[in-house]
Amino acid sequence: MKRLYIPLIAGITMLAGCSGKNNSSSPWSLMLQQPGKAALEIIQLPADLSKPFEYSSDADGIHIRFSLQPKTGYTVFKVVATKESGQANVFFSLQNNYANAVPYNFDGEVKGPEIYRQSRHDINAWTVKGIAEQAVPVIALKNDLGYTVALNGSPALYDNFTSQAFYTNEKIAQLSSGDNGKSPGLQPDTAKTLKMDYNADKTQIFAPGKVLPYYHTVKAAQPHQFEGIIFASKATTQQQLRRDINQNAADHFSNGKYSDYFGAVSFTTAYMNLRINETGKSKYWVVPSVEYNNTQYCRDAFWIANMLPPDIASDCLKNELDSVNMYAEYPLITVIWAYKAWKQKNPVNMANLQKYVTAIDGHSRNNYYYSYNDYDGRLDFQYWNDLIAFDTTDVVTYNQGFYALAIQAAKEMGLKTTSDPAKALTNYQQMFNSAGGFYPISKKKNSIMGPDPVVPDLLSQLYFNKPMLDTKSVTQHYKRLVKYSKTGNGFKVVSLPDGKFLPDSLYDVKGYQSQVTRAKMPDGQYCKGGSYFLYDNLFLIDAYLHGIKEAAGELAWRVSLDFTKGGTTFECLNTVTGEPWKPNMGWNVAIYAIWKQLVDSGKADRTLFETIDKLAENYNKN
């Protein structure tokens, strides 16, 4: 993992040597981009990328060094711009002039002029319709032999301004370290705010996002470096192409640490979701996915952090500790995340953490945790499954378990709390529906079952080396979900005890309509009975750690579902249609990280990883 962040941490590795400008039949060129000037071709790359190559030149007072370094399966390109005096504003584009090829990005064929981006540069841009985005900064050109592919490193290396331009009329594709601010396809909304029919926080602002030009400043002791890989793929399907993108990106940017395919997908997902924190509360933060790339979401970041180096994860935590955020289960997660950082001996702002614990105490009564916020007014958005509503006196089972863990962690860290972790734990345990044989999603909605109520129990086993729940009740919960909630497309996130979809009325509470029913969401989609990769698999790992050995087989089946559908993992699957949604969803990486931890500690074997490797190999046969 150290190799991944060399550009972030250790700076620039300078090239040596110089060669004359190359005359080549290659479609690849290196372009220098400057504001107000036409793009300048610096070098046409050699036709043969399997040999080392170095080149240096001066352009507009900027010294440029370029190199190609072949590796197994791909070639690394690296370009560095330096300036001894004065200042220049630049970015680089790796350009392909594709006369007889079809352009593709991570999501499929590009059929018209467009520039894809990884950031919308506005923390209030929760959802956008006028900015084209893709999860991985990649361009691919398909011909009869397969694909030629180029991708660069994390957007965090480039101040979040990576862009990928497809000028389909001119048959030019560009992979860039900056942004020219143009929009040849989708046109960004220029309104300052958006009006949305949504159960929104009373103070919440929705913005359409921004497309901005951005050139990196180059001056003495401040170079600009652009690095990535170029490779050929024999893929014939989107699954195969994503496999090769994820595998090669992980191999290079993790320095070969993740050779199995599940690990490669997880690494690439976490790495490509890393961003510079545009609020300045920390250096880095990590976004949930390209669909939510405006800001760090505490719960998503907590799970993604399992795949990040501890120092980077700790830096992302700083964003949450900057000020107390009482939204949903965020304060509980923040304390547990801080506990993990504290155990790893990373710095934690204990004064700010104490403010969180005090605020948590203020939301508890009789050692039950109540997530409703008066300032907010929403009865949904009380925990991760945010489209179902709970009344103000209800207790969400998932939150209660996290509350018990957070208070236990606070005690161990020497923080002051008026809550009793033992009583909070007992309250969590007693939420079990003994008549039905499952843990319901809340104290009052105790006829609704789903995978997530046992997630705190898993974290207790991982962080405190002991379960919160007894094996008998967890076994009952597991067996009931496998028998009734399991579909051919995963486990329903919520269902009736007999596995049927909930009636709309159970998503609402008296006098309040939940977002599910406001949106008239169909059964099987998203929070209305869809299947979530993360929560399905956390539930199955918890069952496995309770000695339910067949849960390992269910885990392999559930993980394989996503890889079968798209060569990666998704936020959720529609349990009716099987349609996947949101590829390379960030929080899913926690499943790999947790299972890898169990494998390394001798508590699990590598069968899951081998299963996904075989599945990836079979992409070529399908």
C-alpha positions as CSV (number, residue, x, y, z in Angstrom):
1,M,0.0,0.0,0.0
2,K,3.0,2.3,0.5
3,R,3.6,2.5,-3.3
4,L,0.1,3.8,-3.9
5,Y,0.7,7.1,-2.1
6,I,4.2,7.8,-3.2
7,P,3.1,10.8,-5.3
8,L,1.0,12.0,-2.3
9,I,3.7,11.6,0.3
10,A,7.2,11.4,-1.1
11,G,7.1,13.7,-4.0
12,I,8.6,13.4,-7.5
13,T,11.0,10.9,-8.9
14,M,13.0,12.8,-11.6
15,L,14.0,11.2,-14.9
16,A,17.5,11.1,-16.3
17,G,18.6,11.3,-19.9
18,C,17.2,12.8,-23.0
19,S,16.4,11.6,-26.5
20,G,15.5,13.3,-29.8
21,K,11.9,13.8,-30.7
22,N,10.3,10.6,-31.8
23,N,8.8,10.1,-35.3
24,S,6.2,7.4,-34.9
25,S,3.0,5.9,-36.3
26,S,1.6,5.7,-32.8
27,P,-1.8,7.2,-32.2
28,W,-0.6,8.4,-28.8
29,S,0.8,11.9,-28.2
30,L,1.6,13.9,-25.1
31,M,0.0,17.4,-25.1
32,L,0.8,20.4,-23.0
33,Q,-2.3,22.4,-22.1
34,Q,-2.1,26.1,-21.0
35,P,-4.9,28.6,-20.5
36,G,-5.6,30.8,-23.6
37,K,-3.3,28.8,-25.8
38,A,-3.7,26.0,-28.3
39,A,-2.7,22.5,-27.1
40,L,1.0,21.9,-27.8
41,E,2.2,18.4,-28.9
42,I,5.3,17.6,-26.9
43,I,6.0,14.1,-28.2
44,Q,4.4,11.5,-30.3
45,L,4.8,8.2,-28.4
46,P,6.7,5.3,-29.9
47,A,4.6,2.7,-31.7
48,D,6.3,0.0,-29.6
49,L,5.4,0.6,-25.9
50,S,7.2,-2.5,-24.8
51,K,10.6,-0.8,-24.6
52,P,11.8,1.9,-22.1
53,F,11.7,5.4,-23.5
54,E,12.8,8.8,-22.2
55,Y,12.5,12.3,-23.7
56,S,13.0,15.8,-22.4
57,S,12.4,19.2,-23.9
58,D,11.6,22.8,-23.1
59,A,8.4,24.5,-24.2
60,D,7.3,28.0,-23.3
61,G,10.0,28.2,-20.6
62,I,8.8,24.9,-19.0
63,H,11.1,22.0,-18.8
64,I,9.4,18.7,-19.5
65,R,10.6,15.2,-18.9
66,F,8.7,12.2,-20.2
67,S,9.3,8.5,-19.8
68,L,7.7,5.1,-20.6
69,Q,8.6,2.2,-18.4
70,P,7.2,-1.2,-19.5
71,K,5.9,-3.6,-16.8
72,T,4.2,-7.0,-17.0
73,G,0.9,-6.4,-18.7
74,Y,1.2,-2.6,-19.1
75,T,3.5,0.4,-19.6
76,V,3.8,3.2,-17.1
77,F,3.9,6.7,-18.5
78,K,5.2,9.6,-16.4
79,V,5.7,13.3,-17.3
80,V,7.0,16.0,-15.1
81,A,6.9,19.8,-15.7
82,T,9.4,22.0,-13.9
83,K,10.4,25.7,-14.0
84,E,13.5,27.3,-12.5
85,S,12.0,30.8,-12.3
86,G,8.7,32.4,-12.8
87,Q,5.4,30.6,-12.9
88,A,3.3,28.7,-15.5
89,N,-0.2,27.1,-15.3
90,V,-0.4,23.8,-17.1
91,F,-1.9,20.4,-17.3
92,F,-1.0,17.4,-19.5
93,S,-3.2,15.3,-21.8
94,L,-2.3,11.9,-23.1
95,Q,-4.0,12.0,-26.4
96,N,-5.1,9.2,-28.8
97,N,-6.0,10.0,-32.4
98,Y,-8.2,7.0,-33.1
99,A,-9.0,6.8,-36.8
100,N,-10.4,3.3,-36.8
101,A,-11.6,2.6,-33.3
102,V,-14.6,3.0,-31.1
103,P,-14.2,5.1,-27.9
104,Y,-15.2,3.6,-24.5
105,N,-15.1,4.7,-20.9
106,F,-15.6,2.7,-17.7
107,D,-19.3,2.5,-18.3
108,G,-19.4,1.6,-21.9
109,E,-19.3,3.1,-25.4
110,V,-19.0,6.9,-25.8
111,K,-21.4,7.8,-28.6
112,G,-21.0,11.6,-28.7
113,P,-18.6,14.4,-27.7
114,E,-18.2,14.5,-24.0
115,I,-15.8,15.3,-21.1
116,Y,-16.0,13.0,-18.1
117,R,-15.0,14.1,-14.7
118,Q,-14.5,12.7,-11.2
119,S,-15.6,15.7,-9.1
120,R,-18.4,18.3,-9.2
121,H,-16.5,20.8,-7.0
122,D,-19.4,21.8,-4.8
123,I,-20.1,20.2,-1.5
124,N,-23.8,21.0,-1.9
125,A,-24.0,19.2,-5.3
126,W,-25.7,16.1,-3.9
127,T,-27.1,15.1,-7.3
128,V,-26.2,16.4,-10.8
129,K,-27.7,15.9,-14.2
130,G,-25.5,18.2,-16.3
131,I,-22.0,16.8,-15.6
132,A,-20.7,13.6,-17.2
133,E,-18.8,11.5,-14.7
134,Q,-17.2,8.1,-14.5
135,A,-15.7,6.2,-11.5
136,V,-12.3,5.6,-12.9
137,P,-10.3,8.2,-15.0
138,V,-9.9,6.0,-18.1
139,I,-10.1,6.2,-21.9
140,A,-10.3,3.1,-24.0
141,L,-10.4,2.6,-27.8
142,K,-11.8,-0.6,-29.2
143,N,-10.8,-2.2,-32.5
144,D,-10.9,-5.7,-33.9
145,L,-8.1,-6.9,-31.6
146,G,-9.6,-5.6,-28.4
147,Y,-9.0,-2.3,-26.5
148,T,-6.1,0.1,-26.1
149,V,-6.6,1.6,-22.6
150,A,-5.0,4.4,-20.6
151,L,-5.8,5.5,-17.1
152,N,-4.2,7.8,-14.5
153,G,-3.9,7.8,-10.7
154,S,-6.3,9.0,-8.0
155,P,-8.0,12.3,-8.6
156,A,-6.6,13.3,-5.2
157,L,-3.2,13.6,-6.9
158,Y,-4.5,16.3,-9.2
159,D,-6.5,18.5,-6.8
160,N,-9.7,16.6,-7.9
161,F,-9.5,18.0,-11.5
162,T,-8.9,14.9,-13.6
163,S,-10.9,14.8,-16.8
164,Q,-11.3,12.5,-19.8
165,A,-12.3,14.2,-23.1
166,F,-13.9,12.3,-26.1
167,Y,-14.1,14.5,-29.2
168,T,-15.9,11.9,-31.3
169,N,-16.3,14.2,-34.4
170,E,-12.5,14.7,-34.5
171,K,-11.8,11.1,-33.3
172,I,-9.7,12.3,-30.4
173,A,-9.6,11.1,-26.8
174,Q,-7.7,12.7,-24.1
175,L,-6.7,11.6,-20.6
176,S,-5.9,14.7,-18.6
177,S,-4.4,15.9,-15.3
178,G,-6.5,19.1,-15.3
179,D,-9.6,20.5,-16.9
180,N,-10.2,23.0,-19.7
181,G,-13.7,23.8,-18.3
182,K,-15.5,23.0,-21.5
183,S,-18.7,21.0,-22.0
184,P,-19.0,19.6,-25.5
185,G,-21.9,17.2,-24.5
186,L,-24.0,17.6,-21.4
187,Q,-24.4,21.2,-20.3
188,P,-24.0,22.0,-16.6
189,D,-26.8,23.8,-14.8
190,T,-25.8,27.3,-13.9
191,A,-28.4,27.8,-11.2
192,K,-27.0,28.6,-7.8
193,T,-29.4,26.2,-6.0
194,L,-31.7,23.4,-7.0
195,K,-35.3,22.8,-5.9
196,M,-35.9,19.1,-5.2
197,D,-39.0,17.2,-4.1
198,Y,-37.2,15.5,-1.3
199,N,-37.5,15.0,2.5
200,A,-34.7,17.4,3.0
201,D,-33.0,18.8,6.1
202,K,-34.6,22.2,6.7
203,T,-31.2,23.8,6.3
204,Q,-30.0,21.7,3.4
205,I,-28.9,23.4,0.2
206,F,-28.9,21.5,-3.1
207,A,-26.6,22.8,-5.9
208,P,-26.1,21.6,-9.5
209,G,-22.4,21.2,-9.3
210,K,-19.6,23.1,-11.2
211,V,-17.5,22.6,-14.2
212,L,-14.3,24.7,-13.8
213,P,-11.1,25.2,-15.8
214,Y,-8.1,24.1,-13.8
215,Y,-4.4,24.3,-14.6
216,H,-1.7,23.3,-12.1
217,T,0.8,25.9,-11.0
218,V,4.4,25.2,-11.8
219,K,7.2,27.2,-10.3
220,A,10.5,26.7,-8.6
221,A,10.3,23.8,-6.1
222,Q,6.7,23.1,-7.3
223,P,6.6,20.7,-10.2
224,H,3.6,19.1,-11.8
225,Q,3.6,15.3,-12.4
226,F,1.2,13.2,-14.4
227,E,1.4,9.4,-14.1
228,G,-0.6,6.5,-15.4
229,I,-0.6,3.3,-17.4
230,I,-1.3,2.2,-20.9
231,F,-2.2,-1.3,-21.8
232,A,-3.8,-3.6,-24.4
233,S,-6.9,-5.6,-23.4
234,K,-8.3,-8.5,-25.4
235,A,-11.7,-7.9,-23.7
236,T,-14.8,-8.4,-25.8
237,T,-17.3,-7.5,-23.0
238,Q,-17.7,-4.8,-20.5
239,Q,-17.1,-7.3,-17.7
240,Q,-13.7,-8.2,-19.2
241,L,-12.7,-4.6,-19.8
242,R,-13.5,-3.6,-16.2
243,R,-11.6,-6.6,-15.0
244,D,-8.5,-5.5,-16.9
245,I,-8.9,-1.9,-15.8
246,N,-9.2,-2.8,-12.1
247,Q,-6.5,-5.4,-12.2
248,N,-3.9,-3.3,-13.9
249,A,-4.7,-0.2,-11.9
250,A,-4.4,-2.1,-8.7
251,D,-1.1,-3.8,-9.7
252,H,0.6,-0.5,-10.5
253,F,-0.7,1.9,-7.9
254,S,-0.6,-0.7,-5.0
255,N,2.9,-1.8,-6.1
256,G,1.5,-5.3,-6.7
257,K,0.0,-5.8,-3.3
258,Y,-3.4,-6.9,-4.6
259,S,-3.1,-9.7,-7.1
260,D,-6.4,-11.4,-6.5
261,Y,-9.3,-9.9,-8.4
262,F,-11.6,-9.1,-5.5
263,G,-8.7,-7.3,-3.9
264,A,-7.9,-5.4,-7.1
265,V,-11.5,-4.1,-7.4
266,S,-11.5,-3.1,-3.8
267,F,-8.2,-1.3,-3.9
268,T,-9.0,0.5,-7.2
269,T,-12.4,1.6,-5.8
270,A,-11.0,3.0,-2.6
271,Y,-8.0,4.6,-4.4
272,M,-10.1,6.2,-7.1
273,N,-12.6,7.6,-4.5
274,L,-9.9,9.4,-2.6
275,R,-10.1,13.2,-2.9
276,I,-8.5,16.4,-1.7
277,N,-10.9,17.8,1.0
278,E,-12.2,21.0,-0.6
279,T,-13.5,22.3,2.8
280,G,-9.9,22.3,4.2
281,K,-11.0,20.4,7.4
282,S,-8.5,17.7,6.5
283,K,-6.0,17.1,3.7
284,Y,-7.9,14.1,2.3
285,W,-11.4,12.7,2.4
286,V,-12.9,9.8,0.6
287,V,-16.2,10.0,-1.3
288,P,-18.8,7.2,-1.5
289,S,-18.8,6.8,-5.3
290,V,-18.6,9.0,-8.4
291,E,-22.4,9.4,-8.1
292,Y,-21.8,11.1,-4.6
293,N,-18.5,12.7,-5.3
294,N,-19.3,16.1,-3.8
295,T,-18.3,15.3,-0.2
296,Q,-17.3,12.7,2.3
297,Y,-20.2,10.9,3.9
298,C,-19.2,9.7,7.4
299,R,-20.7,6.2,7.2
300,D,-19.3,5.5,3.7
301,A,-15.9,6.8,4.7
302,F,-15.8,4.6,7.8
303,W,-16.2,1.5,5.7
304,I,-13.9,2.6,2.9
305,A,-11.2,3.5,5.4
306,N,-10.8,-0.2,6.0
307,M,-9.0,-0.3,2.6
308,L,-6.9,2.8,3.1
309,P,-3.5,3.1,4.8
310,P,-4.0,3.9,8.5
311,D,-2.5,7.4,8.1
312,I,-4.8,8.3,5.2
313,A,-7.8,6.8,7.0
314,S,-6.9,8.9,10.1
315,D,-6.7,12.0,8.0
316,C,-10.2,11.3,6.6
317,L,-11.4,11.0,10.2
318,K,-10.3,14.5,10.9
319,N,-13.1,15.8,8.7
320,E,-15.7,14.2,11.0
321,L,-14.0,15.4,14.2
322,D,-13.9,19.0,13.0
323,S,-17.4,19.6,14.3
324,V,-20.2,17.5,15.9
325,N,-22.5,16.1,13.2
326,M,-25.6,14.5,14.8
327,Y,-27.1,13.2,11.5
328,A,-28.5,9.7,11.7
329,E,-25.8,7.2,13.1
330,Y,-22.9,9.5,12.2
331,P,-21.9,10.4,15.8
332,L,-21.9,6.7,16.7
333,I,-19.7,5.8,13.8
334,T,-17.3,8.7,14.4
335,V,-16.6,7.5,17.9
336,I,-16.1,3.9,16.8
337,W,-13.9,5.1,13.9
338,A,-11.9,7.2,16.3
339,Y,-11.5,4.2,18.6
340,K,-9.9,2.2,15.8
341,A,-7.5,5.1,15.0
342,W,-6.7,5.4,18.7
343,K,-5.9,1.7,18.9
344,Q,-3.6,2.1,15.8
345,K,-1.9,4.9,17.7
346,N,-2.9,7.5,15.1
347,P,-3.6,11.0,16.4
348,V,-7.2,11.7,17.5
349,N,-8.6,15.0,18.6
350,M,-9.8,13.8,22.0
351,A,-11.4,17.2,23.0
352,N,-13.6,17.1,19.9
353,L,-14.3,13.5,20.4
354,Q,-15.5,14.2,23.9
355,K,-18.0,16.7,22.4
356,Y,-19.4,13.8,20.3
357,V,-19.8,11.5,23.3
358,T,-21.5,14.3,25.3
359,A,-23.9,14.9,22.3
360,I,-24.6,11.1,22.1
361,D,-25.5,11.1,25.8
362,G,-27.9,13.9,25.1
363,H,-29.7,11.7,22.5
364,S,-30.1,8.8,24.9
365,R,-32.7,8.0,27.5
366,N,-32.5,4.9,29.8
367,N,-29.5,3.7,27.7
368,Y,-31.5,3.7,24.4
369,Y,-30.3,5.8,21.6
370,Y,-32.8,8.1,19.7
371,S,-31.6,9.3,16.3
372,Y,-34.4,11.8,15.6
373,N,-33.2,15.4,15.4
374,D,-35.5,18.3,16.2
375,Y,-33.5,20.7,14.0
376,D,-33.9,18.4,11.1
377,G,-37.6,17.5,11.2
378,R,-37.2,14.3,9.1
379,L,-38.6,11.0,10.4
380,D,-36.8,9.1,7.7
381,F,-33.0,9.6,7.3
382,Q,-32.3,8.2,10.8
383,Y,-29.8,5.6,9.8
384,W,-28.1,4.2,6.7
385,N,-31.4,2.8,5.3
386,D,-32.5,6.4,5.1
387,L,-35.7,6.2,3.1
388,I,-37.8,4.4,5.8
389,A,-39.4,6.5,8.5
390,F,-39.4,6.0,12.3
391,D,-41.3,8.0,14.8
392,T,-39.5,10.2,17.4
393,T,-39.8,7.6,20.2
394,D,-38.6,4.6,18.2
395,V,-35.1,3.0,18.5
396,V,-33.4,1.6,15.4
397,T,-31.7,-1.7,16.2
398,Y,-28.7,-1.0,14.1
399,N,-28.2,2.3,15.9
400,Q,-28.7,0.8,19.3
401,G,-25.9,-1.7,18.7
402,F,-23.6,1.1,17.4
403,Y,-24.5,3.2,20.5
404,A,-23.5,0.3,22.8
405,L,-20.2,0.0,20.9
406,A,-19.5,3.7,20.9
407,I,-20.1,4.1,24.7
408,Q,-17.8,1.1,25.3
409,A,-15.1,2.6,23.1
410,A,-15.5,6.0,24.9
411,K,-15.0,4.4,28.3
412,E,-11.9,2.6,27.1
413,M,-10.5,5.8,25.7
414,G,-11.0,7.5,29.1
415,L,-13.8,9.9,27.9
416,K,-16.6,11.0,30.1
417,T,-20.1,9.6,29.5
418,T,-23.3,9.3,31.4
419,S,-24.4,6.3,29.5
420,D,-23.9,2.7,30.7
421,P,-22.4,0.4,28.0
422,A,-23.6,-2.7,29.7
423,K,-27.2,-1.5,29.9
424,A,-27.0,-0.2,26.3
425,L,-25.8,-3.7,25.3
426,T,-28.7,-5.4,27.1
427,N,-31.2,-3.1,25.4
428,Y,-29.7,-4.0,22.0
429,Q,-29.9,-7.7,22.8
430,Q,-33.5,-7.5,24.0
431,M,-34.7,-6.1,20.7
432,F,-34.7,-9.7,19.4
433,N,-38.1,-10.8,18.2
434,S,-38.2,-14.2,19.9
435,A,-41.6,-15.1,18.4
436,G,-40.4,-14.5,14.9
437,G,-36.8,-15.6,15.4
438,F,-35.0,-12.5,14.0
439,Y,-33.7,-9.1,15.0
440,P,-36.1,-6.5,13.6
441,I,-35.0,-3.2,12.2
442,S,-36.4,-1.2,15.2
443,K,-38.1,-1.5,18.5
444,K,-41.5,-0.4,17.2
445,K,-41.2,-1.8,13.6
446,N,-40.5,-5.2,15.0
447,S,-42.3,-7.1,12.2
448,I,-39.7,-5.9,9.6
449,M,-36.5,-8.0,9.2
450,G,-33.3,-7.4,7.3
451,P,-29.6,-8.1,7.4
452,D,-28.3,-5.0,9.1
453,P,-29.4,-5.4,12.8
454,V,-26.4,-7.7,13.4
455,V,-23.8,-5.4,11.9
456,P,-22.7,-3.9,15.3
457,D,-22.2,-7.5,16.6
458,L,-19.7,-8.1,13.8
459,L,-17.8,-4.9,14.6
460,S,-17.6,-5.9,18.2
461,Q,-16.0,-9.2,17.2
462,L,-13.5,-7.3,15.0
463,Y,-12.6,-4.4,17.3
464,F,-13.2,-5.9,20.8
465,N,-12.7,-9.6,20.0
466,K,-16.1,-10.5,21.5
467,P,-19.6,-10.8,20.3
468,M,-22.5,-8.7,21.5
469,L,-25.2,-11.2,20.6
470,D,-25.5,-14.8,21.5
471,T,-25.0,-17.5,18.9
472,K,-28.5,-19.0,19.3
473,S,-30.3,-15.7,18.3
474,V,-27.8,-14.9,15.5
475,T,-28.3,-18.5,14.1
476,Q,-32.1,-18.0,14.2
477,H,-31.8,-14.6,12.5
478,Y,-29.5,-16.1,9.8
479,K,-31.7,-19.1,9.1
480,R,-34.8,-17.0,8.8
481,L,-33.2,-14.6,6.3
482,V,-31.8,-17.4,4.2
483,K,-35.1,-19.2,4.1
484,Y,-37.4,-16.2,3.5
485,S,-35.5,-13.0,2.6
486,K,-33.0,-14.5,0.1
487,T,-33.8,-14.0,-3.6
488,G,-31.9,-14.9,-6.7
489,N,-30.5,-11.4,-6.6
490,G,-29.5,-11.1,-3.0
491,F,-31.2,-10.6,0.4
492,K,-34.0,-8.1,0.6
493,V,-32.8,-5.2,2.7
494,V,-36.2,-5.1,4.4
495,S,-39.0,-7.6,4.2
496,L,-41.9,-9.1,6.2
497,P,-41.1,-12.1,8.3
498,D,-42.3,-14.4,5.5
499,G,-40.0,-12.6,3.0
500,K,-42.7,-10.6,1.2
501,F,-42.1,-7.0,0.3
502,L,-43.3,-4.4,2.8
503,P,-46.6,-2.6,2.1
504,D,-46.0,1.1,1.6
505,S,-47.6,1.9,4.9
506,L,-44.7,0.2,6.8
507,Y,-42.2,2.7,5.3
508,D,-44.2,5.6,6.7
509,V,-45.3,6.6,10.2
510,K,-48.5,8.3,11.2
511,G,-48.7,11.8,9.7
512,Y,-45.4,11.4,7.8
513,Q,-44.7,10.1,4.3
514,S,-41.3,8.5,3.8
515,Q,-39.2,9.2,0.8
516,V,-39.9,5.6,-0.5
517,T,-43.6,6.3,-0.9
518,R,-43.1,9.9,-2.0
519,A,-41.0,8.7,-4.8
520,K,-43.4,5.8,-5.6
521,M,-40.5,3.4,-5.6
522,P,-41.2,0.0,-7.1
523,D,-40.7,-3.2,-5.0
524,G,-37.1,-4.6,-5.3
525,Q,-35.5,-1.3,-6.0
526,Y,-33.0,0.4,-3.8
527,C,-34.2,0.7,-0.2
528,K,-37.6,-0.8,-1.1
529,G,-36.5,-4.4,-0.9
530,G,-33.3,-4.1,-2.9
531,S,-30.2,-6.1,-2.0
532,Y,-27.1,-4.2,-0.7
533,F,-23.7,-5.8,-1.3
534,L,-22.3,-4.3,1.9
535,Y,-25.0,-5.2,4.4
536,D,-25.8,-8.6,2.9
537,N,-22.1,-9.6,3.3
538,L,-21.6,-8.0,6.7
539,F,-24.5,-10.1,8.0
540,L,-23.0,-13.2,6.5
541,I,-19.6,-12.6,7.9
542,D,-21.1,-12.1,11.4
543,A,-22.9,-15.4,11.0
544,Y,-19.7,-17.1,10.0
545,L,-17.9,-15.8,13.1
546,H,-20.6,-17.3,15.2
547,G,-19.7,-20.7,13.9
548,I,-22.3,-20.9,11.1
549,K,-19.9,-22.5,8.6
550,E,-22.4,-22.6,5.7
551,A,-22.4,-18.8,5.8
552,A,-19.1,-18.8,4.0
553,G,-20.8,-20.5,1.1
554,E,-23.5,-17.9,1.1
555,L,-20.9,-15.2,1.3
556,A,-19.1,-16.5,-1.8
557,W,-22.5,-16.7,-3.6
558,R,-23.5,-13.2,-2.7
559,V,-20.1,-11.6,-3.6
560,S,-20.1,-13.5,-6.9
561,L,-23.5,-12.1,-7.8
562,D,-22.1,-8.6,-8.4
563,F,-19.0,-9.8,-10.3
564,T,-21.2,-11.9,-12.5
565,K,-23.4,-9.0,-13.4
566,G,-20.7,-6.4,-14.2
567,G,-17.1,-7.4,-13.4
568,T,-17.2,-5.2,-10.2
569,T,-19.4,-4.6,-7.1
570,F,-22.4,-2.3,-7.0
571,E,-24.3,-0.4,-4.3
572,C,-27.4,-2.6,-4.8
573,L,-29.1,-5.1,-7.0
574,N,-32.8,-4.9,-7.8
575,T,-34.2,-8.1,-6.3
576,V,-36.9,-8.3,-8.9
577,T,-35.1,-7.5,-12.1
578,G,-31.5,-8.2,-11.1
579,E,-30.4,-4.8,-12.4
580,P,-27.2,-3.5,-10.7
581,W,-26.8,0.1,-9.7
582,K,-23.7,2.2,-9.1
583,P,-20.5,0.3,-10.1
584,N,-17.4,0.5,-7.9
585,M,-19.4,1.6,-4.9
586,G,-16.9,2.7,-2.2
587,W,-18.2,1.1,1.0
588,N,-18.2,-2.4,-0.5
589,V,-14.4,-2.5,-0.2
590,A,-14.9,-3.2,3.6
591,I,-16.0,-6.7,2.7
592,Y,-12.7,-7.6,1.1
593,A,-10.7,-5.8,3.9
594,I,-12.6,-7.6,6.7
595,W,-12.4,-11.0,5.1
596,K,-8.7,-10.5,4.3
597,Q,-8.2,-9.6,8.0
598,L,-9.8,-12.9,9.0
599,V,-7.7,-14.8,6.4
600,D,-4.5,-13.3,7.7
601,S,-5.5,-14.1,11.3
602,G,-6.3,-17.7,10.4
603,K,-10.0,-17.4,11.1
604,A,-11.0,-17.9,7.4
605,D,-9.4,-19.3,4.2
606,R,-9.0,-17.8,0.7
607,T,-11.8,-19.8,-0.9
608,L,-13.8,-16.6,-1.4
609,F,-10.9,-14.9,-3.2
610,E,-10.3,-17.9,-5.3
611,T,-13.9,-18.1,-6.3
612,I,-13.9,-14.5,-7.6
613,D,-10.6,-15.2,-9.4
614,K,-12.1,-18.2,-11.2
615,L,-15.2,-16.1,-12.0
616,A,-13.0,-13.4,-13.5
617,E,-11.1,-15.9,-15.6
618,N,-14.3,-17.2,-16.9
619,Y,-15.3,-13.8,-18.3
620,N,-13.2,-14.8,-21.3
621,K,-15.3,-17.9,-21.9
622,N,-18.7,-16.2,-21.7
